[in-house]
């Protein structure tokens, strides 16, 4: 795997759609731009880097990968759950790594050796951060990694070099890319809300999740015009805000009159602008 850092075309304009590419791996196939991109299409194969931003007027989308369960049109979605609490933090760093290093290692455990980390590069485009001892506060995007297995030392390649050295006492946490292996929001949201699909999405397919501007969203009950809509009360639905700590605002109601059940209402999403 090449360690060369590459920042391909950050902004590409095609027929009124503006694409903003994140930092990506050495894969030109992911940069062959459709003309124009179609936010209402899904595909079995990846066509853009995860998190690629698509803008058309007041509407915004992010390129997203679905997990193993199909998604319904207009049903709010959230990031993937961690494979285990051990993924969140306090993962042992394998050795001393100097400032400027772009390859480090962490110690696998039986709890970490699960999908997607148990597959080589399964967590690529996700993040590693450091939460204990030397290196505390650093956060880097993952370019690639070996498959997690047993208690092995697992090399992880970063896009950017370390700015603070790591020691054998350093501890790390891992998280998938927020737009990887997403799922419908749960009654108690277990991750950040990452948008609303504008189509029915096939299991394990790639699609564009709308994150900003007017969107038709499945609602659980009546939400007043001009008030906040939230997720975290009813699975895969929007609800009115009720000052509950598990609720996450996703936008402001443009249309009122939703009476629940299978109804959708227009919400001005404010997850991404």
C-alpha positions as CSV (number, residue, x, y, z in Angstrom):
1,X,0.0,0.0,0.0
2,X,1.4,3.4,-1.0
3,X,2.0,5.9,1.8
4,X,1.9,8.8,-0.5
5,X,-0.7,11.4,0.6
6,X,-3.1,12.3,-2.1
7,X,-5.8,14.9,-2.0
8,X,-7.7,14.6,-5.3
9,X,-10.0,17.2,-6.8
10,X,-11.7,18.7,-3.7
11,X,-14.5,20.3,-5.6
12,X,-16.0,19.2,-9.0
13,X,-19.0,20.9,-10.6
14,X,-21.2,18.8,-12.9
15,X,-24.4,20.2,-14.3
16,X,-25.4,22.2,-11.2
17,X,-24.2,19.5,-8.7
18,X,-21.1,20.2,-6.7
19,X,-19.1,17.3,-5.4
20,X,-16.7,17.8,-2.5
21,X,-14.3,14.8,-2.2
22,X,-12.7,13.9,1.2
23,X,-9.2,12.7,1.4
24,X,-9.2,9.4,-0.4
25,X,-7.0,6.4,-1.0
26,X,-5.1,5.7,-4.3
27,X,-8.1,4.6,-6.3
28,X,-8.8,6.6,-9.4
29,X,-11.9,4.5,-10.0
30,X,-13.7,6.3,-7.1
31,X,-13.1,9.6,-8.8
32,X,-14.7,9.0,-12.2
33,X,-17.5,11.4,-11.8
34,X,-21.0,10.7,-13.1
35,X,-22.4,13.5,-15.3
36,X,-24.3,14.5,-13.3
37,X,-24.2,12.4,-10.1
38,X,-27.7,10.9,-9.3
39,X,-28.7,11.3,-5.7
40,X,-31.7,9.0,-6.4
41,X,-29.6,6.0,-7.5
42,X,-28.1,3.1,-5.5
43,X,-25.3,0.7,-6.6
44,X,-23.8,-2.6,-5.5
45,X,-20.3,-1.2,-6.0
46,X,-18.7,1.9,-4.5
47,X,-18.5,4.8,-6.9
48,X,-17.3,7.6,-4.6
49,X,-15.3,7.9,-1.4
50,X,-17.6,7.5,1.7
51,X,-18.6,10.9,3.0
52,X,-18.3,12.6,-0.5
53,X,-20.5,15.7,-0.3
54,X,-23.0,16.5,-3.0
55,X,-24.7,19.9,-3.2
56,X,-27.4,21.1,-5.4
57,X,-28.9,24.5,-4.5
58,X,-30.2,24.3,-0.9
59,X,-30.0,20.5,-0.7
60,X,-27.0,18.4,0.5
61,X,-26.2,14.7,0.4
62,X,-23.4,12.4,1.6
63,X,-22.2,9.2,-0.1
64,X,-23.1,6.4,2.2
65,X,-22.9,2.6,2.5
66,X,-25.9,0.6,3.9
67,X,-25.4,-2.3,6.3
68,X,-27.0,-5.7,6.0
69,X,-30.6,-4.5,6.4
70,X,-32.6,-2.7,3.7
71,X,-33.6,0.9,4.4
72,X,-37.0,2.6,3.7
73,X,-37.3,5.8,1.8
74,X,-37.5,8.8,4.2
75,X,-36.6,6.8,7.3
76,X,-33.8,8.6,9.2
77,X,-30.5,6.7,9.5
78,X,-27.6,6.6,12.0
79,X,-24.0,5.5,12.0
80,X,-23.0,1.9,12.7
81,X,-22.8,0.6,16.2
82,X,-19.3,-0.3,17.6
83,X,-18.5,-4.0,17.4
84,X,-17.8,-3.9,21.2
85,X,-17.3,-1.4,24.0
86,X,-13.5,-2.2,23.7
87,X,-13.6,-0.5,20.3
88,X,-14.4,2.9,21.8
89,X,-11.2,3.5,23.7
90,X,-8.3,2.1,25.7
91,X,-7.0,-0.1,22.9
92,X,-3.3,-0.8,23.6
93,X,-0.8,0.7,21.2
94,X,1.8,-1.8,20.2
95,X,5.0,0.1,20.6
96,X,6.7,3.5,20.4
97,X,6.0,5.5,17.3
98,X,7.8,8.7,16.5
99,X,6.4,12.0,15.2
100,X,5.9,11.7,11.4
101,X,5.0,8.0,11.5
102,X,2.1,7.1,9.1
103,X,2.0,3.4,10.1
104,X,1.4,2.4,13.7
105,X,0.0,-0.7,15.4
106,X,-2.5,-1.6,18.1
107,X,-3.2,-4.8,19.9
108,X,-6.2,-6.8,18.8
109,X,-8.5,-8.7,21.2
110,X,-11.1,-11.3,20.7
111,X,-13.8,-8.6,21.1
112,X,-12.2,-6.4,18.4
113,X,-11.7,-9.3,15.9
114,X,-15.2,-8.8,14.4
115,X,-16.6,-7.3,11.2
116,X,-15.6,-4.9,9.8
117,X,-12.2,-4.9,11.5
118,X,-11.7,-8.6,11.1
119,X,-11.4,-8.0,7.3
120,X,-8.3,-6.3,5.8
121,X,-9.2,-2.6,5.3
122,X,-12.8,-3.3,6.5
123,X,-12.6,-0.1,8.6
124,X,-10.7,2.0,6.1
125,X,-11.9,5.6,5.9
126,X,-12.8,5.4,9.6
127,X,-10.9,7.1,12.5
128,X,-8.4,6.3,15.2
129,X,-8.0,8.6,18.1
130,X,-5.8,8.5,21.2
131,X,-7.3,8.9,24.7
132,X,-4.6,7.9,27.2
133,X,-1.0,8.9,27.8
134,X,1.3,10.2,25.0
135,X,-0.5,11.3,21.9
136,X,-3.7,12.2,23.9
137,X,-6.1,14.2,21.7
138,X,-4.9,13.2,18.3
139,X,-7.4,11.9,15.7
140,X,-6.5,10.6,12.3
141,X,-8.3,9.1,9.3
142,X,-7.5,5.4,8.6
143,X,-6.1,4.7,5.1
144,X,-5.9,0.9,5.7
145,X,-5.2,-1.8,8.2
146,X,-4.5,-5.5,8.5
147,X,-7.3,-7.9,9.6
148,X,-7.8,-7.9,13.4
149,X,-7.2,-11.4,14.8
150,X,-6.7,-12.8,18.3
151,X,-4.2,-10.7,20.3
152,X,-2.0,-9.9,17.3
153,X,-0.3,-6.5,16.7
154,X,-2.3,-4.9,13.9
155,X,-0.6,-2.4,11.6
156,X,-2.8,0.7,10.8
157,X,-1.9,3.1,8.0
158,X,-2.9,6.7,8.5
159,X,-3.5,9.4,5.9
160,X,-1.6,12.0,7.9
161,X,1.6,11.6,10.0
162,X,1.6,11.7,13.8
163,X,2.2,15.1,15.3
164,X,2.8,13.8,18.8
165,X,4.8,10.6,19.4
166,X,3.2,7.5,20.9
167,X,4.6,5.3,23.6
168,X,3.8,1.7,24.8
169,X,1.5,3.4,27.4
170,X,-0.6,5.2,24.8
171,X,-4.2,4.0,24.3
172,X,-6.5,4.4,21.2
173,X,-10.1,4.1,20.1
174,X,-11.5,3.1,16.7
175,X,-14.6,4.2,14.9
176,X,-16.0,3.3,11.5
177,X,-16.6,6.1,9.0
178,X,-19.9,7.7,10.0
179,X,-21.3,6.9,6.5
180,X,-20.2,3.2,6.6
181,X,-22.7,0.4,7.3
182,X,-25.5,2.7,8.4
183,X,-28.8,1.5,9.9
184,X,-32.2,3.0,10.7
185,X,-32.3,5.2,13.8
186,X,-33.4,3.3,16.9
187,X,-35.9,4.3,19.5
188,X,-32.8,5.2,21.6
189,X,-30.2,6.5,19.1
190,X,-26.9,4.8,19.5
191,X,-24.9,7.0,17.2
192,X,-25.0,10.2,15.2
193,X,-27.8,10.7,12.7
194,X,-26.3,10.8,9.2
195,X,-29.3,11.7,7.1
196,X,-32.4,10.4,5.3
197,X,-32.4,8.2,2.2
198,X,-34.4,9.5,-0.7
199,X,-35.0,6.0,-2.1
200,X,-35.6,2.5,-0.7
201,X,-32.0,1.2,-0.2
202,X,-31.0,-2.4,-0.8
203,X,-29.0,-4.2,1.9
204,X,-25.2,-3.5,1.6
205,X,-25.7,-1.1,-1.3
206,X,-24.2,2.4,-1.7
207,X,-26.4,5.4,-1.9
208,X,-26.7,9.2,-1.3
209,X,-28.1,10.1,2.1
210,X,-29.7,13.6,2.3
211,X,-28.3,15.6,5.2
212,X,-29.3,19.2,4.4
213,X,-32.3,21.1,3.0
214,X,-35.9,20.1,2.3
215,X,-36.5,16.3,2.5
216,X,-39.6,14.1,2.9
217,X,-39.2,12.3,6.2
218,X,-41.2,9.6,7.8
219,X,-42.9,11.0,11.0
220,X,-44.4,9.2,14.0
221,X,-46.9,11.8,15.0
222,X,-47.9,15.5,14.4
223,X,-45.0,17.9,14.5
224,X,-45.9,21.6,14.4
225,X,-44.8,23.8,11.6
226,X,-41.6,25.6,12.3
227,X,-40.6,23.4,15.3
228,X,-37.7,21.0,15.7
229,X,-38.0,17.5,14.5
230,X,-35.9,14.9,16.4
231,X,-34.9,11.2,16.2
232,X,-34.4,9.1,19.3
233,X,-38.0,8.6,20.4
234,X,-39.4,6.2,17.7
235,X,-37.3,3.9,15.5
236,X,-36.8,5.1,11.9
237,X,-39.2,8.1,12.5
238,X,-39.1,11.7,13.3
239,X,-40.9,13.1,16.4
240,X,-41.5,16.5,18.0
241,X,-38.8,17.7,20.4
242,X,-39.6,17.0,24.1
243,X,-36.4,17.9,25.9
244,X,-35.3,14.2,26.3
245,X,-31.6,13.7,26.5
246,X,-31.6,10.8,24.0
247,X,-33.3,12.9,21.3
248,X,-31.2,14.4,18.5
249,X,-32.5,17.3,16.4
250,X,-32.4,16.7,12.6
251,X,-34.1,19.8,11.2
252,X,-37.1,22.1,11.3
253,X,-40.6,21.4,10.0
254,X,-41.5,23.0,6.7
255,X,-45.0,21.4,6.5
256,X,-47.3,20.5,9.4
257,X,-50.3,18.2,9.6
258,X,-48.6,14.8,9.8
259,X,-50.9,12.5,11.8
260,X,-48.6,9.5,12.2
261,X,-48.4,6.0,10.8
262,X,-46.9,5.9,7.3
263,X,-47.1,9.6,6.7
264,X,-44.1,11.8,5.6
265,X,-43.7,15.5,6.1
266,X,-41.2,18.0,4.6
267,X,-38.4,18.8,7.0
268,X,-35.5,21.3,6.4
269,X,-32.6,19.0,7.4
270,X,-29.9,20.8,9.3
271,X,-27.4,17.9,9.7
272,X,-25.1,19.3,7.1
273,X,-24.9,22.6,5.3
